[in-house]
Amino acid sequence: MSKDEVFNQIADIIAERFEIDRETIKPELNFKTDLDADSIDFVEFILELEDTFNAEISDEDAENLNTVGEAVDYIMSHSKS
């Protein structure tokens, strides 16, 4: 799976979960400041990423994922599929 494909899938998840316009999602979008995601929203988002990409994201790693770009890079290096 290419980096663009991963980004597009993550952007689709974000658009649906956080009810924002898909076109506004860029790699530098910050989960906590731009999406105003609380901890429950973020945990649910991480779980959805794990399911979608067949990846395990530790709590420690999840805490370090701040932007969409960081999530894409993490999935690219940790996905099992």
C-alpha positions as CSV (number, residue, x, y, z in Angstrom):
1,M,0.0,0.0,0.0
2,S,1.4,3.4,-1.0
3,K,1.8,6.4,1.4
4,D,-1.0,8.2,-0.6
5,E,-3.4,5.3,-0.1
6,V,-2.7,5.2,3.6
7,F,-3.2,8.9,3.9
8,N,-6.5,8.7,2.0
9,Q,-7.8,5.9,4.2
10,I,-6.8,7.8,7.3
11,A,-8.3,11.0,6.0
12,D,-11.6,9.1,5.3
13,I,-11.7,7.8,8.8
14,I,-11.0,11.2,10.3
15,A,-13.7,12.9,8.1
16,E,-16.3,10.4,9.2
17,R,-15.3,10.1,12.8
18,F,-14.8,13.8,13.5
19,E,-17.4,15.0,11.0
20,I,-15.2,17.4,9.1
21,D,-14.8,18.1,5.4
22,R,-12.5,15.5,3.8
23,E,-10.8,18.2,1.7
24,T,-9.6,20.1,4.8
25,I,-7.5,17.1,6.0
26,K,-3.8,17.6,5.4
27,P,-0.7,15.8,6.8
28,E,0.0,18.6,9.2
29,L,-3.5,18.5,10.8
30,N,-3.1,18.0,14.5
31,F,-5.5,15.6,16.2
32,K,-5.7,17.4,19.5
33,T,-5.5,21.1,18.5
34,D,-7.2,21.1,15.0
35,L,-9.8,18.4,15.7
36,D,-10.3,19.2,19.4
37,A,-10.3,15.4,20.0
38,D,-10.7,14.4,23.6
39,S,-8.9,11.3,24.9
40,I,-11.9,9.0,24.2
41,D,-12.2,10.2,20.6
42,F,-8.5,9.7,20.1
43,V,-8.5,6.2,21.6
44,E,-11.4,5.2,19.4
45,F,-9.6,6.6,16.4
46,I,-6.4,4.6,17.2
47,L,-8.5,1.4,17.6
48,E,-10.0,2.1,14.2
49,L,-6.6,2.5,12.7
50,E,-5.4,-0.8,14.2
51,D,-8.4,-2.6,12.7
52,T,-8.2,-0.9,9.3
53,F,-4.5,-1.4,8.8
54,N,-4.0,-4.6,10.8
55,A,-1.4,-2.8,13.0
56,E,-0.7,-2.8,16.7
57,I,-0.2,0.7,18.1
58,S,1.0,0.7,21.7
59,D,-0.4,3.3,24.1
60,E,3.1,5.0,24.3
61,D,3.3,5.2,20.5
62,A,-0.3,6.5,20.2
63,E,0.6,9.3,22.6
64,N,3.3,10.4,20.2
65,L,1.0,10.6,17.2
66,N,0.0,14.2,16.9
67,T,-0.6,14.8,13.3
68,V,-2.1,12.9,10.3
69,G,1.4,12.8,8.7
70,E,2.8,11.1,11.8
71,A,0.0,8.6,11.8
72,V,0.6,7.8,8.1
73,D,4.3,7.3,8.7
74,Y,3.6,5.1,11.7
75,I,1.2,2.9,9.7
76,M,3.7,2.7,6.8
77,S,6.3,1.3,9.1
78,H,4.1,-0.9,11.4
79,S,1.4,-2.3,9.2
80,K,1.3,-6.1,9.0
81,S,-0.7,-6.2,5.7
